[in-house]
């Protein structure tokens, strides 16, 4: 059996005292240079040091808890993102506290207060809020905070975000290049940063291809419906009802996420409208079930696992003093072509 690494081994490799190693690993306020901290953490990583997490908690050492706040754990995208962040936290000897805000701004704010009272080491925040007062609230927190997936206007702190504008543009452009000219956008209320950016990209694509924007083709479901709840189809039904009130159905639809797209496909089928023969649909996120449904869903891929892992890594690097630079990363979308779009002009794409 291999001998378990001790702080004495780390001290020897980093060429520092045992007391210094203890102070660095416990994240005490004792002044230690950034160079020494880096040597200690690098040595600990190389020697695969595994501290006793529960012992540290009982001794009252510096916090090893990281809050992970997301709008809905029912959303397969956020579930994948959280799982990746959780794995990275545990691999770095931090304990993740997963907080599901249920898309409720009040609950989200309560989680921030709770984590602040617990003196968590840091927070990974996927927020649904965008008010200036909320930005100031985050900036007042006495701990590192990193925004994930969705940004906030005028926020200049750490963030690992997604290019929702490009995603909306890419989805609309693909439908246009497949020969569609009557496009609709199906969404919840356009109040969140990501939805506004997708709409902006959608409208820009129409403008660039000389297609007149029709505001009646922006169709929303009420916020009271939970589109991620498997048993709640009312949001999709409401959108289809609104589309049926028009003289003609749209030729194609960009859905704000895959969950909505899949439910819309099912509801259209129930009404005798078949995808893609009668109407085409493009989703957003590329959740795992999007390739299992019939027809397999064409969608815009957002790298949930990579985003979750990288955001946790950058936050922990900040907590451990390995980095002082502002993290500002925007991840890019990619188109995943499957079977939910009819190519009116097949010569455009093979």
Secondary structure by P-SEA (a helix, b strand, c coil): ccccccaaaaaaaacccaaaaaaaaacccccccaaaaaaaaaaaaaaccccaaaaaaaacccccbbbbbbcccccaaaaaaaaaaaaaaaaacbbbbbbbccccaaaaaaaaaaaaaacccccccccccccaaaaaaaaaccbbbbbcccccccccccccccaaaaaaaaaaaaaaaacccbbbbbbcccccaaaaaaaaaaaaaaaaabbbbbccccccccccccccccccaaaaaaaaaaaaaccccccbbbbccaaaaaaaaaaaaaacccccccbbbbbccccccccccccccbbbbcaaaaaaaaaaaaaaaaaacccccbbbbbbbbbbbbccccccccccccc
